[in-house]
Amino acid sequence: MTRWLQRQTGSLSEHYATRPTEHPEWGPYQKLTTAAGIPQPEADAAWQLLLGGVDSQGALNDEAMARTKVRQEQRELRASNTWYQEFVQLMTAHLEIKTPTMALWSGGIETSDYAYGKGHTPLERTRVGSVLNVLKLHPDWALKTPMWNVLSKAFVARATGPVHIFMRSYLPESVLISQEVPQLRLVQELNPDVKLVWHPVYTTPDGRLREIARDYRLVDNAEYDGRDKCVTVLIDYLRKFHDASNTEGTRAHESMERLIVANGHKDGV
């Protein structure tokens, strides 16, 4: 079994733009898209675009690094991959949400699962998102992340009502804060029904995700009408109430500490 996995990983590291049906995940992709209700002609065309995007992304990444040191500018250059842009255009109809409300998140895929469990649809639970979330495509995330960035921007642009945002950690340069929320602001200008509802989330020692109320109690639902209020409560809780023995909350706490230091404070002061 181990040798099979090694061979599978090795083959995935190749590029298949000129031979798409030889990709090791071609069969699973067909089954997943069929189960998701994506018509076969669209799925086949999308597969070719995906693999073309993987094949061309490396050169774009190198160009972005050479042209600018500004992270957001690098992200925009990496996302200019025309293969990925055409893929997203083809799959836009399959970004439809399954619930009345859309969800965005930051802080690990468990946060996405949590949001879905609360009755909101994150990108990973759309038809196309559910397919891509299963596939590996290539072991190098740097070749795939721009595709997810382009897809998330298109997903957010489809918002027509309240959008629930779940944060287990606050990262100013994350896709959520630097790309998705600004896109939502543009959508809000055209549609006042698009409201942003923020939820600060903490993971308890048993792995359960809970939300942080204004009085710092952990509750089943805590909604805030502004990012700053949500972030303040989240950071305060991580600073004052996080137990170092709670390994489930370690990543979020470390992220908070790095943010504080980056803002010119030492030792959380």
C-alpha positions as MATLAB code, in Angstrom:
seq = 'MTRWLQRQTGSLSEHYATRPTEHPEWGPYQKLTTAAGIPQPEADAAWQLLLGGVDSQGALNDEAMARTKVRQEQRELRASNTWYQEFVQLMTAHLEIKTPTMALWSGGIETSDYAYGKGHTPLERTRVGSVLNVLKLHPDWALKTPMWNVLSKAFVARATGPVHIFMRSYLPESVLISQEVPQLRLVQELNPDVKLVWHPVYTTPDGRLREIARDYRLVDNAEYDGRDKCVTVLIDYLRKFHDASNTEGTRAHESMERLIVANGHKDGV';
ca = [
       0.000    0.000    0.000;
       2.811    2.416    0.876;
       4.553    1.781   -2.462;
       1.266    2.357   -4.307;
       0.821    5.695   -2.549;
       4.363    6.689   -3.427;
       3.799    5.839   -7.079;
       0.488    7.701   -7.042;
       2.051   10.814   -5.528;
       4.948   10.646   -7.984;
       2.625   10.448  -10.971;
       0.549   13.342   -9.675;
       3.639   15.518   -9.697;
       3.794   15.273  -13.485;
       1.975   17.692  -15.798;
      -0.880   16.399  -17.948;
      -2.048   19.389  -20.001;
      -1.388   17.555  -23.275;
      -2.689   14.179  -22.052;
      -5.533   14.933  -19.646;
      -7.079   11.458  -19.560;
      -3.779    9.983  -18.313;
      -3.942   11.964  -15.067;
      -4.365    9.514  -12.141;
      -7.482   11.352  -10.935;
      -9.279   11.435  -14.274;
     -11.519    8.516  -13.288;
     -12.399    9.860   -9.838;
     -13.017   13.288  -11.365;
     -15.564   11.845  -13.779;
     -17.385   10.068  -10.956;
     -17.351   13.152   -8.733;
     -18.658   15.523  -11.396;
     -21.389   13.066  -12.362;
     -22.445   12.734   -8.718;
     -22.402   16.539   -8.353;
     -24.707   16.946  -11.363;
     -22.202   18.684  -13.623;
     -22.937   17.800  -17.290;
     -20.221   15.671  -18.877;
     -19.325   18.064  -21.743;
     -18.763   20.876  -19.243;
     -16.836   18.607  -16.889;
     -14.558   17.369  -19.688;
     -13.794   20.916  -20.854;
     -13.219   22.042  -17.273;
     -10.731   19.199  -16.698;
      -8.609   20.337  -19.628;
      -8.649   23.918  -18.326;
      -7.662   22.784  -14.834;
      -4.677   20.835  -16.066;
      -3.650   23.646  -18.383;
      -3.755   25.956  -15.385;
      -1.537   23.667  -13.329;
       0.913   23.411  -16.231;
       1.242   27.184  -16.716;
       1.089   28.361  -13.090;
       4.745   27.828  -12.252;
       5.923   30.426  -14.776;
       3.349   32.918  -13.464;
       4.491   32.359   -9.890;
       8.093   33.040  -10.899;
       7.045   36.176  -12.757;
       5.073   37.464   -9.769;
       8.043   37.007   -7.447;
      10.353   38.768   -9.894;
       8.079   41.754  -10.553;
       7.006   42.803   -7.049;
       7.575   42.235   -3.351;
       4.033   43.317   -2.419;
       2.095   40.208   -1.448;
      -1.281   41.349   -2.754;
       0.236   42.344   -6.092;
       1.920   38.941   -6.290;
      -1.424   37.255   -5.566;
      -3.118   39.226   -8.345;
      -0.403   38.329  -10.839;
      -0.585   34.651   -9.915;
      -4.361   34.776  -10.322;
      -4.046   36.118  -13.887;
      -3.773   32.527  -15.117;
      -6.146   32.538  -18.103;
      -6.666   28.776  -17.907;
      -8.020   29.101  -14.386;
     -10.077   32.145  -15.285;
     -11.727   30.257  -18.154;
     -12.291   27.278  -15.859;
     -14.129   29.482  -13.355;
     -16.196   31.140  -16.071;
     -17.262   27.708  -17.292;
     -18.116   26.540  -13.764;
     -19.842   29.707  -12.489;
     -23.302   28.147  -12.631;
     -22.051   25.347  -10.374;
     -21.141   27.795   -7.598;
     -24.805   27.970   -6.611;
     -25.310   27.612   -2.858;
     -27.537   24.922   -1.340;
     -28.828   26.979    1.591;
     -30.354   30.458    1.922;
     -27.062   31.901    3.151;
     -23.438   31.850    2.008;
     -20.500   31.178    4.335;
     -16.877   32.336    4.297;
     -14.257   31.252    6.784;
     -10.682   31.474    8.006;
      -8.721   29.124   10.259;
      -8.685   25.633    8.775;
     -11.081   23.394    6.851;
     -12.826   22.381   10.093;
     -14.198   25.921   10.169;
     -15.782   25.342    6.765;
     -17.376   22.125    8.014;
     -18.620   23.957   11.085;
     -20.197   26.713    8.983;
     -21.975   24.144    6.839;
     -23.231   22.382    9.931;
     -24.746   25.683   11.047;
     -26.826   25.833    7.868;
     -24.640   28.019    5.616;
     -22.945   27.031    2.357;
     -19.185   27.567    1.981;
     -17.408   27.286   -1.365;
     -16.352   23.705   -0.620;
     -20.006   22.615   -0.500;
     -20.998   23.959   -3.913;
     -21.141   21.497   -6.810;
     -17.762   22.448   -8.230;
     -16.225   23.081   -4.805;
     -17.217   19.635   -3.583;
     -15.336   18.088   -6.511;
     -12.183   20.167   -6.167;
     -12.093   19.693   -2.405;
     -11.616   15.944   -2.900;
      -9.037   16.003   -5.692;
      -5.338   16.575   -5.210;
      -4.513   17.455   -8.870;
      -0.868   18.134   -8.025;
       1.160   17.967   -4.784;
       2.446   21.546   -5.136;
      -0.122   23.866   -3.529;
       1.511   26.894   -5.158;
       0.252   25.622   -8.517;
      -3.343   25.259   -7.267;
      -3.907   28.110   -4.796;
      -4.446   30.745   -7.544;
      -7.269   28.615   -8.936;
      -8.986   28.607   -5.531;
      -8.459   32.384   -5.299;
     -10.126   32.997   -8.656;
     -12.922   30.588   -7.743;
     -13.535   32.202   -4.341;
     -13.817   35.651   -5.902;
     -16.448   34.370   -8.340;
     -18.250   32.622   -5.481;
     -18.452   35.795   -3.394;
     -19.701   37.779   -6.388;
     -22.828   35.572   -6.386;
     -23.928   36.735   -2.920;
     -27.532   37.957   -2.836;
     -28.277   37.934    0.907;
     -26.572   37.625    4.290;
     -23.053   36.177    4.260;
     -21.888   34.530    7.479;
     -18.161   34.802    8.119;
     -16.540   32.404   10.603;
     -13.073   33.213   11.943;
     -10.983   30.875   14.057;
      -7.960   33.090   13.429;
      -7.460   36.584   12.058;
      -4.920   36.897    9.242;
      -4.926   40.328    7.528;
      -3.264   38.885    4.395;
      -5.548   35.852    4.128;
      -7.758   35.394    1.079;
     -10.771   36.054    3.312;
      -9.631   39.484    4.476;
      -7.595   40.678    1.500;
      -9.793   39.387   -1.309;
     -13.196   37.956   -0.387;
     -14.378   40.682    1.999;
     -13.328   43.553   -0.328;
     -15.223   41.796   -3.121;
     -18.250   41.570   -0.839;
     -18.041   45.316   -0.195;
     -18.380   45.895   -3.938;
     -21.365   43.553   -4.084;
     -22.956   45.423   -1.154;
     -22.813   48.679   -3.092;
     -25.115   47.132   -5.691;
     -27.249   45.037   -3.364;
     -28.031   46.273    0.177;
     -29.477   42.836    1.024;
     -25.917   41.508    1.250;
     -25.138   41.790    4.952;
     -21.926   40.582    6.568;
     -22.474   38.592    9.768;
     -19.263   37.833   11.669;
     -18.655   34.893   14.040;
     -15.525   34.505   16.236;
     -14.833   30.793   16.733;
     -12.703   28.910   19.261;
     -11.852   25.198   19.426;
     -12.318   23.550   22.813;
     -10.028   20.728   24.070;
     -12.453   18.086   22.791;
     -12.178   19.503   19.248;
     -15.591   21.143   19.313;
     -15.955   24.572   17.720;
     -17.811   27.167   19.793;
     -18.493   30.865   19.269;
     -17.336   33.675   21.544;
     -19.943   35.961   23.067;
     -19.290   39.574   24.066;
     -18.845   38.511   27.679;
     -16.337   35.837   26.536;
     -18.599   32.884   27.191;
     -18.439   30.083   24.635;
     -21.882   29.724   23.088;
     -23.587   28.054   20.133;
     -24.108   31.295   18.217;
     -22.484   34.723   18.508;
     -23.091   37.223   15.716;
     -21.376   40.569   15.158;
     -22.269   43.208   12.600;
     -18.692   44.361   12.056;
     -15.285   42.841   11.475;
     -13.514   44.934   14.115;
     -15.910   43.882   16.867;
     -15.503   40.242   15.936;
     -11.712   40.414   15.700;
     -11.421   42.254   19.017;
     -13.423   39.598   20.845;
     -11.487   36.789   19.144;
      -8.057   38.224   19.975;
      -9.057   39.139   23.530;
     -10.305   35.623   24.136;
      -7.150   34.041   22.746;
      -4.987   36.311   24.886;
      -6.905   36.037   28.139;
      -8.636   32.672   28.143;
      -6.724   30.270   25.913;
      -5.290   27.389   27.947;
      -1.818   26.383   26.764;
      -2.722   22.749   27.409;
      -5.512   22.983   24.809;
      -3.649   21.775   21.732;
      -6.806   22.145   19.633;
      -6.585   25.918   20.010;
      -2.820   26.212   19.637;
      -2.742   27.217   15.968;
      -5.188   30.072   16.477;
      -3.326   31.286   19.569;
       0.035   31.209   17.791;
      -1.470   33.086   14.863;
      -2.742   35.760   17.242;
       0.673   36.063   18.888;
       2.391   36.513   15.530;
      -0.104   39.210   14.598;
       0.535   41.116   17.833;
       4.305   40.953   17.368;
       4.004   42.034   13.742;
       2.064   45.084   14.907;
       4.972   46.150   17.089;
       4.064   44.536   20.412;
       6.218   42.050   22.261;
       5.139   39.139   24.394;
       1.496   39.966   23.787;
       1.769   43.326   25.597;
];
